[in-house]
C-alpha cells in the first residue's frame, strides 16, 4: 500500500469508546508483623532470592527458617513491620536484625526492606524505611547499617542516601550469584 492510499484513522463514537477509569489510589496501613504474615513474607523474599542480586541468598528460605527469625527478632525487641492493603494483602515488609552477634554490637542493626512486585515505584519503600527508622530509634538502637549489592540495587542505594545514610565502605567481589561476582556497598545512619 502506498502512503497516499492510507485512510485517516477512524474513531469510535463516544458511546462505543471504552471508559478509562482512573487508577485506584495506592493505600496501605503499617503494623507490626505477625507470625501469620510469614507465608507472604517468605513469598516476597523468595522472589528476590530467585530473580535478583539484591540478596546474596541463593536458596529459598523455608517457613520454618522465617519462623525462627521472627521469634528471634521478637525476643530481641527488634522492629519488624509490614505494609498491608485495605483488602488484607501484604505489600511489603521491613525489619532490622543484629549487625553482629557479639554483645558489644547490640545497639547496631542492619535493615532489610522488600516489596511485593506490584508495590514497587509507589513510595512504599520510603514509607517503610521511615517507619523502621522511627521504631528503631524508639527501641533504643543507635546505628543502622545498610548492606546493598553494588549491582542492580541503585534504587535502594538512592533511597538510603535520601534518608541520610552515608557510604562507609565497599567490598568488592564478596558474593558469587548467577555466575558473576558481586560486591557490596555499606551505608550507615546514626540515630543519636
Secondary structure as GFF3:
##gff-version 3
##sequence-region A 1 192
A	DSSP	three_ten_helix	3	5	.	.	.	ID=ss1
A	DSSP	beta_strand	29	32	.	.	.	ID=ss2
A	DSSP	three_ten_helix	35	37	.	.	.	ID=ss3
A	DSSP	alpha_helix	38	51	.	.	.	ID=ss4
A	DSSP	alpha_helix	63	76	.	.	.	ID=ss5
A	DSSP	beta_strand	80	84	.	.	.	ID=ss6
A	DSSP	beta_strand	90	98	.	.	.	ID=ss7
A	DSSP	three_ten_helix	103	105	.	.	.	ID=ss8
A	DSSP	beta_strand	108	115	.	.	.	ID=ss9
A	DSSP	three_ten_helix	117	119	.	.	.	ID=ss10
A	DSSP	alpha_helix	124	138	.	.	.	ID=ss11
A	DSSP	beta_strand	143	149	.	.	.	ID=ss12
A	DSSP	alpha_helix	154	162	.	.	.	ID=ss13
A	DSSP	beta_strand	166	177	.	.	.	ID=ss14
A	DSSP	beta_strand	180	190	.	.	.	ID=ss15
###
